[in-house]
Amino acid sequence: MSDDSYVFEGPADEPAAPRDNNPPLSISELSFALKRTLEDRFGHVRLRGEISKVNRHASGHVYLTLKDDKACIDGVVWKGQARGLGVQPETGLEVIVTGKITSYPARSSYQIVIETMEAAGAGALLAQLERLKVRLQGEGLFDSARKQPIPTFPVVIGVITSPTGAVIRDILHRIAERWPCRVVVWPVVVQGEAACGQVSNAIRGFDALQPGGPIPRPDLLIVARGGGSVEDLWCFNDEGLARIVAAARIPIISAVGHETDTTLIDFVSDRRAPTPTGAAEIATPVLADLRAAVLDLDRRLVRAGGRLIEERRTRLRAVERG
């Protein structure tokens, strides 16, 4: 074979396709991976914003939107959390919420699951309260015609308040020195998220007592706590509690805070007291004054009887002379 000859070796092998190091994800895989990332990274957040688009579902869940001047985020309050919120969601109310960020894979959207909610300031709280007062007043819950009279001589008084502190001591001391009678105390917390539910349960519990039962049914109730800030007293501005107070069959004296403090149950209760001590004074007469009044009536009766006998004696003597 000559030097310039060549050998035909056939076609060369094709290069192997490169291995794919980035396999495609399914939509579901990506969506749930994002959901896990959000929940791990933002498992607890605290947001401040204005509420809009409140939607209360028949199931009890509350759906809403939180917004500021540049962005918005959807939010949900599950039924179990909705009843214990510090304030109730209302369009236009500025709030601070805590919760966790999660996503809804079916719509590729994210939202905050709200666990707690509080008003962003006292001004926002008072604005919400004024709107609620107007609504309840329009329903007639503040009308004096629906209020019950306070019994003059109570045999049993029910007190709903904290079992510790100066309030219960002042009430018991004042009742004891004015009108010694039986006092039944239903202990509750009077501040925080649990307060509204406990006070409501206490009113319903007293209302459910039957006369002649092992626990005496009170002739009247006193709901009391000491003074505090707007936020401290806010549980007594709850709409549900106000409706329970208005519907109670036992007369209720509201004694929440100092004389300058006003809460929603002051308007729906049968009587408002300026202080807890004042509630004890409204609820009871003064036994010493009653005794003095009875003695005075007895003396007047004796004097009137004496005058009547003397008048009859005089008339009899006149007849005898005639």
Buried (B, 14 or more C-beta within 10 A) or exposed (E): EEEEEEEEEEEEEEEEEEEEEEEEEEEEEEBEEBBEEBBEEBEEEEBEBBBBEBEBEEEEBBBBBBBEEEEEBBBBBEEEBBEBBBBBBBEEBBBBBBBBBBBEBEEEEBBBBBBBBBBBBEEBBEBBBEEBBEEBEEEEBBEEEEBBEBBEEBEBBBBBBBEEEEBBEBBBEBBEEBBEBEBBBBBBBBBEBEBBBBBBBBBEEBBEBEEEEEEBBBBBBBBBBBBBEBBBBBBBBBEEBBBBBBEBEBBBBBBBBEEEBBBBBBBBBBBBBBBBBBBBBBBBBEBEEEEEEEEEEEEEEEEEEEEEEEEEEEEEEEEEEE
